[in-house]
Structures are given as C-alpha cells and as structure tokens.
Amino acid sequence: MPDSTSSYSIESANTRTRGSPSSGGCLAVKRALRKERDIKKNLSLKYKYYEFFVNSQWIPNWLLLLLRCLMGGTCISVFIYVSVQSSNKDSSSTSTETATSSHSPTASSSSSTSYFYLAYLTIWSYLMMTLYFTCALVNTILLCVCSSGCCSIAAGESFSLTDCGYKTADQLKAVRKRSELKRALDSVARQSGFRLQWLLHTIATDAALLVTVAYFSLLYENSSPIAALDLLEHGINSVFMFIEAFFGGVPVRFVNIIYAVCYAVVYVLFSVFYWLSDRNNVIYLYLDWNNPGLTTGVVFGLILIGMPLVHAVWWGIHLLRCYIGGVLLHRENKCSPTLETENA
C-alpha cells in the first residue's frame, strides 16, 4: 500500500458508508494538514505521484487539458502582444494597450511616464503564469510520449464526478509496474520538470492574486471603464490561476511560501537597481527609493503580511479541494475499499 504521506486512503468501505459524506471531506483535510509536517520534503518539492500534476482530481482529464491549452494560449498571446506594442516607439505612452504605467498595480502618479515594460510587476507575474502553463503542457505531452500513452491510465481513464476521479491503490500500483510509465516517472529530467511546475505554480498563484488585489484597490478608478487588456492582465490572471488551483492536481504547501517571498525579494532588488540607474525611475508609488523610509516599510509589510495572506488564500482553496474530493470519494460506492488521491 502506498505511503500515507503521498496518498489519501480510507481503510474500509464500511467506514465510508456509515459516516456522513462530510466525514470523508474532514478526513481528507486532516490528511492534507499532516503533510505540512514534512517541511524538508515540501521545500525540496519532492512528490511520490508526479502523474497527478498533469491530471485533474475530479473533472475529466481532457477538460483540464483543454482549459490549460486555452489559458496558456491566452497568456502567451497577451504577453507577445504587450511585447510587440512595447517595442513600438510610436505607440502612445498613455494607452492602456501599451506597456505603460497601467501595467503596474501601484503605479506612480506620473501616469504619462513610460518605462521598460519588463520593469512592471504585472508583466513579471504574467510571465510567471505563462511559464507555468507552458511547463504544465510540456510535462503532460512528454509524460504521455515517454510512457507510451500510459499516463492517462495511471491517473484514471475517466476522471469524472461519477467515479470521483480516483484510482484504487491496486490499480495504480499495477499500472506503475509498466516499464514505460516507470521509466518516464523515474527519469531525473522528468522529475525536475514536475518540480519546476510546482515551483512556478506557487509563484504564479501568489503573484497573480497580489497584482489583482493591488490593482483594484489602489489604481483602478470606478468612474472609468476598464480596458480589455487591463482586465486580462489584472483580473483574468487570478481567474485563470483559480481554475488551475481548484481543478488541477498540483498541491499547495504553506511552507512553500518561501519561494513566493524570494520572488518578491528579487523584484524589490530589481527595483532598487533600476532606480539606481536613473533616480527618476519611480514606477511604483509605494516603491519610491527616493523616500527610503516609506518604501522600506512597504517592503516589509508586503513580505511579512501581504504575501502570507495571499498564500493563505490559495492554501485554503487547496484544503477546500481536498474536502470536496473527500466528500466525492465518500459518496462513491463503485470505488474499492482503498483509494488514492494526491490532494489528501
């Protein structure tokens, strides 16, 4: 039987049948919380069943793949569009469809000033999201190719609400014995790809929500209609990551907030060097290094308060996903006594 640290198992069908459906959800959440204890393993981004990263917990696999293709394609298209528009010297610096201060959720009061488009936090977060969806799609394709198409079977031929999207322990172990899938999953390069996907997932989710909250609380004026590009960059980005976090199979560990914090620190350091190159390079109203006292306070507030709150939201969504999965698993009478799900 697989290790409980990487699976969610209910010992007997009788236990599942007697209790209420909510008991299965509570048990799933308890199992998920226990996994938080293994700090070293979580920080190393090690996982026993990486095939769950490319599959869904409780919707059809083809639907998750389609959603990832649509979201990834949108991110790539928007990023290319912004890059092309930013390279156009003749474009208006005040247009919301160029790489101007509208890309910054906390832009300075000098909205007519245009800076290098990669200097904006919005573009950074959109780049992380684009890289994540690209990595997820590449991992899915490579795993299918290297395992001769066994990956879809390993995680369930029919990931639907009727069968809970789960495979029994015996079924999963039996499929794991196939040499093609075992070689694909045991590959160091393949595992590195899944670890990268997990890392990008942590950074992209936190960055997207941070940009959305900052933009609509500090920059957006209700009196003016929001432009389509601004909505894609500051609103739809969080919607995309919510869909991925809620329906996907990548776990969320609270200790992994350290990676999001490192991302924020790197951006802060970048803003310092960008400002040192020209003291007029003040893209963010609250990251003005001409006023080091206020800016330092904002940075510490962001790292010590803002980032933990944002990460807690995604962690809560992960626990909710575990709860729903546990309830569905509890209600499924067709499943055999011992079942597994990555997200428990």
C-alpha positions in Angstrom: 0.0 0.0 0.0 1.4 3.4 -0.9 2.8 5.7 1.8 0.1 7.8 3.6 2.2 10.9 3.1 1.5 10.8 -0.6 -1.9 9.3 -0.7 -5.3 9.5 0.9 -6.7 6.2 1.9 -9.9 5.1 3.5 -9.3 1.8 5.2 -12.7 0.2 4.6 -15.8 0.7 2.6 -17.9 0.1 5.7 -16.3 3.2 7.4 -17.1 5.2 4.3 -20.6 4.0 4.1 -21.6 4.5 7.8 -20.4 8.1 8.1 -21.8 11.2 6.6 -20.2 12.5 3.3 -18.7 15.4 5.3 -16.7 13.0 7.4 -14.8 11.9 4.3 -14.1 15.5 3.5 -12.8 16.2 7.0 -10.6 13.2 6.9 -9.1 14.4 3.6 -8.4 17.8 5.1 -6.7 16.2 8.1 -4.5 14.1 5.8 -3.6 17.2 3.9 -2.6 19.1 7.1 -0.4 16.2 8.2 1.6 16.6 5.0 2.6 20.1 6.2 4.8 18.5 8.9 7.3 17.2 6.4 9.0 20.6 5.8 12.2 19.2 4.3 10.3 17.2 1.7 7.9 20.0 0.8 10.8 22.5 0.4 12.6 20.1 -1.9 9.5 19.8 -4.0 9.6 16.0 -3.9 6.4 14.1 -4.6 5.7 10.4 -4.9 3.0 10.6 -7.6 4.0 13.3 -10.1 1.5 12.0 -12.6 -1.2 13.8 -10.6 0.4 17.1 -11.6 -0.8 16.6 -15.2 -4.3 15.3 -14.3 -7.3 16.6 -12.6 -8.7 15.4 -9.3 -12.4 15.5 -10.2 -13.0 16.6 -13.7 -12.3 14.8 -17.0 -8.6 14.9 -17.9 -9.4 16.1 -21.5 -11.3 19.1 -20.0 -8.4 20.1 -17.8 -6.0 19.8 -20.7 -8.4 21.9 -22.8 -8.6 24.5 -20.1 -4.8 24.6 -19.8 -4.4 25.0 -23.5 -6.9 27.9 -23.6 -5.4 29.6 -20.6 -1.8 29.1 -21.7 -2.6 30.2 -25.2 -4.2 33.4 -23.9 -1.3 34.1 -21.7 1.2 33.6 -24.5 -0.8 35.8 -26.9 -1.2 38.6 -24.4 2.5 38.5 -23.5 3.5 38.6 -27.1 1.0 41.4 -27.8 2.4 43.5 -25.0 6.0 42.9 -26.0 5.3 43.9 -29.6 3.4 47.0 -28.6 6.1 48.0 -26.2 8.7 47.8 -28.9 6.7 50.2 -31.0 8.3 53.6 -30.4 5.4 55.4 -31.9 2.7 53.9 -29.7 1.0 56.2 -27.2 2.6 56.1 -23.7 -0.8 56.8 -22.1 -2.7 54.0 -23.9 -3.8 51.1 -21.7 -2.9 48.7 -24.5 0.8 49.5 -24.3 3.5 48.7 -21.7 2.9 51.9 -19.8 2.2 52.6 -16.1 -1.1 50.8 -16.4 0.8 47.6 -16.1 1.7 48.5 -12.6 -0.9 47.8 -9.9 0.6 50.5 -7.8 1.8 53.0 -10.5 3.2 56.3 -9.7 1.2 59.5 -10.1 3.1 60.2 -13.3 0.9 58.1 -15.4 2.2 59.6 -18.6 5.7 58.3 -18.0 6.6 55.1 -19.9 9.2 52.7 -18.6 10.7 49.4 -19.9 7.7 47.0 -19.9 9.6 44.2 -18.1 10.1 46.6 -15.2 6.4 46.2 -14.1 5.3 43.7 -11.6 2.2 42.9 -13.7 4.4 41.8 -16.5 6.6 39.7 -14.2 3.5 38.0 -12.8 2.1 37.4 -16.2 5.4 35.9 -17.3 5.4 33.5 -14.4 1.8 32.5 -15.3 2.7 32.0 -18.9 5.8 29.9 -17.9 3.6 27.8 -15.6 1.0 26.8 -18.2 3.7 26.2 -20.7 5.6 23.9 -18.3 2.3 22.1 -17.4 1.5 21.4 -21.0 5.1 20.3 -21.8 5.1 17.9 -18.8 1.8 16.4 -19.9 2.9 15.8 -23.5 6.3 14.4 -22.5 4.8 12.1 -20.0 2.3 10.8 -22.5 5.0 10.3 -25.1 7.6 8.7 -22.8 5.1 6.4 -21.2 3.6 5.3 -24.5 0.3 6.8 -23.5 0.1 5.2 -20.1 -0.2 8.4 -18.1 -3.9 8.8 -18.7 -4.5 5.3 -17.5 -2.3 5.8 -14.4 -4.3 8.6 -13.1 -7.7 7.3 -14.2 -9.2 6.6 -17.6 -12.4 8.6 -16.7 -11.8 11.5 -14.3 -15.4 12.4 -13.8 -17.7 13.0 -10.9 -19.3 9.6 -11.4 -16.1 7.8 -10.5 -14.7 10.6 -8.3 -11.6 10.8 -10.4 -9.7 8.3 -8.3 -7.9 5.1 -8.9 -7.7 2.3 -6.4 -4.3 1.6 -4.8 -4.2 -1.8 -6.5 -4.9 -0.3 -9.9 -2.4 2.4 -9.5 0.3 0.0 -8.4 -0.5 -2.3 -11.2 -0.1 0.4 -13.8 3.0 1.7 -12.1 4.6 -1.7 -12.9 4.5 -0.9 -16.6 8.1 -0.3 -17.6 7.3 2.6 -19.9 5.5 4.6 -17.2 8.0 3.7 -14.5 10.9 4.9 -16.7 9.1 8.1 -17.5 8.3 8.9 -13.9 11.7 7.8 -12.5 13.6 10.0 -15.0 15.6 12.7 -13.2 14.9 15.1 -16.0 11.2 14.4 -15.9 11.0 14.8 -12.1 12.9 18.1 -12.5 10.2 19.2 -14.9 7.5 18.4 -12.4 9.4 20.2 -9.6 9.7 23.2 -11.8 5.9 23.1 -12.5 5.3 23.0 -8.7 7.6 25.9 -8.2 6.1 28.0 -10.9 2.6 27.2 -9.6 3.5 28.5 -6.2 4.9 31.8 -7.6 2.3 32.3 -10.3 -0.7 31.9 -8.0 0.6 34.2 -5.3 1.8 36.8 -7.8 -1.4 36.9 -9.8 -3.6 37.4 -6.7 -1.3 40.1 -5.4 -1.4 42.0 -8.6 -5.2 41.7 -8.8 -5.8 43.0 -5.2 -3.3 45.8 -5.6 -4.6 47.0 -8.9 -8.3 47.1 -8.0 -7.7 48.6 -4.5 -5.0 51.2 -5.4 -5.1 52.0 -9.1 -8.4 51.3 -10.8 -11.0 54.1 -10.8 -14.6 53.1 -10.9 -15.6 56.1 -12.9 -13.6 54.9 -15.9 -14.4 51.7 -17.8 -11.6 49.2 -17.6 -9.8 48.3 -20.8 -9.8 44.8 -22.1 -6.1 44.4 -21.8 -6.1 45.7 -18.3 -8.8 43.3 -17.4 -6.8 40.4 -18.8 -3.6 41.4 -17.0 -5.1 42.4 -13.6 -8.3 40.4 -13.3 -8.5 37.4 -15.6 -5.0 36.4 -14.4 -6.3 35.5 -11.0 -9.4 33.7 -12.6 -7.0 31.6 -14.6 -5.0 30.6 -11.5 -8.1 29.9 -9.5 -9.3 27.5 -12.2 -5.9 25.8 -12.2 -5.7 25.6 -8.4 -9.3 24.4 -7.9 -9.4 21.8 -10.7 -5.8 20.9 -11.1 -3.7 18.4 -9.2 -0.7 20.5 -8.0 -0.6 20.6 -4.2 -0.2 23.8 -2.1 2.1 23.6 0.9 2.1 26.6 3.2 5.9 26.3 3.9 6.4 26.8 0.1 5.5 30.5 0.6 9.3 30.9 0.9 9.5 30.7 -2.9 6.9 33.4 -3.4 8.8 35.6 -0.8 12.1 35.0 -2.7 10.3 36.1 -5.9 9.1 39.3 -4.2 12.6 40.0 -2.8 14.1 39.6 -6.3 11.7 42.1 -7.7 12.4 44.5 -4.9 16.1 44.2 -5.6 15.5 44.8 -9.3 13.5 47.9 -8.5 16.5 49.2 -6.4 19.0 48.7 -9.3 16.5 50.1 -11.8 16.2 53.2 -9.6 20.0 53.5 -9.2 20.4 53.6 -12.9 18.2 56.7 -13.0 16.7 58.3 -9.9 13.6 59.2 -11.9 12.8 55.6 -12.4 9.9 55.5 -9.9 7.4 53.1 -11.4 5.5 52.3 -8.2 4.1 54.9 -5.9 5.0 52.9 -2.8 8.4 51.7 -4.1 9.9 55.1 -4.5 13.5 54.7 -3.2 13.8 58.5 -3.1 11.8 58.0 0.1 13.6 55.0 1.6 11.7 55.1 4.9 8.3 54.7 3.4 9.5 52.2 0.8 11.2 50.0 3.4 8.1 49.9 5.5 6.0 48.9 2.4 8.5 46.2 1.5 8.5 44.6 5.0 4.7 44.9 5.1 4.4 43.1 1.8 6.7 40.3 2.8 5.5 39.8 6.4 1.8 40.5 5.9 0.8 40.7 2.3 2.5 37.6 1.0 1.3 35.3 3.8 -2.3 36.5 3.4 -2.2 35.9 -0.3 -0.6 32.5 0.1 -3.2 31.6 2.8 -6.0 32.1 0.2 -4.5 29.5 -2.2 -3.8 27.2 0.7 -7.4 27.5 1.8 -8.5 26.7 -1.8 -6.3 23.6 -1.7 -7.9 22.4 1.5 -11.3 23.1 0.1 -10.4 21.0 -3.0 -9.3 18.2 -0.6 -12.6 18.4 1.3 -14.7 18.2 -1.9 -12.6 15.3 -3.1 -13.1 13.5 0.2 -16.8 14.0 0.0 -17.0 12.7 -3.5 -14.8 9.8 -2.6 -17.0 9.0 0.4 -20.2 9.0 -1.8 -18.7 6.8 -4.5 -19.9 3.3 -3.9 -18.3 1.9 -7.0 -14.8 2.6 -5.7 -13.0 -0.3 -4.0 -12.1 0.0 -0.2 -8.7 1.5 -0.6 -8.5 4.6 -2.8 -6.0 7.3 -3.5 -5.8 10.9 -4.4 -2.8 13.2 -4.5 -4.7 16.0 -2.8 -5.5 14.5 0.5 
